[in-house]
C-alpha cells in the first residue's frame, strides 16, 4: 500500500520539533492559513503568527523582532514557510 503524503501540519510539527507549540490549519473557502502558537505564562498560549498558504507570506504576531523571542518566532515561521 502506498504511503500517505505528510500533511502540512505534520511537516510544521517536525520542523518545530517541540511538543510545546501548537499547530493548526485554518480554512475558509479557498483561503488557507497555518497558525503556530507558543506556550506563554500560566499555561496559556500566545500567537506566534501564521503562514498564508495561498501566498507563502509569513505574519509574525510578535511585533518586537528586536527581542530574542521575536527573532526566534520570525525565524521559525520562515523555516516552516520555506519547507512547505
C-alpha positions in Angstrom: 0.0 0.0 0.0 1.3 3.5 -0.9 2.4 5.8 1.9 0.1 8.8 2.5 1.9 12.1 2.0 2.5 14.1 5.2 0.1 16.9 6.0 1.3 20.4 6.2 0.6 20.3 10.0 2.8 17.2 10.4 5.6 18.9 8.4 5.4 22.0 10.6 5.5 19.9 13.8 8.6 18.1 12.6 10.3 21.4 11.9 9.3 22.9 15.3 10.5 19.6 17.0 8.8 20.5 20.2 5.5 19.5 21.9 5.2 22.9 23.4 4.0 24.6 20.3 0.6 24.0 18.8 0.0 24.0 15.0 -3.4 24.3 13.4 -4.8 24.6 9.9 -7.5 27.2 9.2 -9.5 27.0 6.0 -12.3 29.2 4.7 -13.4 29.0 1.1 -10.2 28.9 -0.9 -8.1 30.6 1.8 -5.8 28.5 4.0 -3.5 29.5 6.9 -1.2 27.6 9.2 -1.3 29.0 12.7 1.5 28.5 15.2 1.1 29.2 18.9 3.7 29.0 21.7 3.5 28.4 25.4 3.1 31.5 27.5 2.7 32.3 31.1 0.2 30.4 33.3 -0.5 27.6 30.7 -1.9 29.9 28.1 -0.7 30.1 24.5 0.5 33.2 22.7 0.1 33.6 19.0 3.4 33.3 17.2 1.9 34.0 13.9 0.7 32.3 10.7 1.6 31.4 7.2 -0.7 32.3 4.4 -0.6 29.1 2.4 -2.0 30.8 -0.7 0.7 33.4 -0.9 3.5 31.8 1.2 3.8 35.0 3.2 4.5 34.8 7.0 2.9 37.1 9.6 4.7 37.2 12.9 2.4 38.3 15.8 5.3 39.3 17.9 5.9 42.9 16.9 9.2 43.4 18.6 11.5 41.4 16.3 14.4 43.0 18.1 13.9 40.7 21.1 15.3 37.2 21.1 11.8 35.7 21.3 10.6 37.8 18.4 13.5 36.8 16.3 13.0 33.2 17.2 9.4 33.2 16.2 10.1 35.0 12.9 12.8 32.6 12.1 10.5 29.6 12.9 7.8 30.9 10.7 10.2 31.5 7.8 11.7 28.0 8.2 8.3 26.4 8.0 7.2 28.5 5.1 10.3 27.5 3.2 9.8 23.8 3.8 6.1 23.6 2.8 
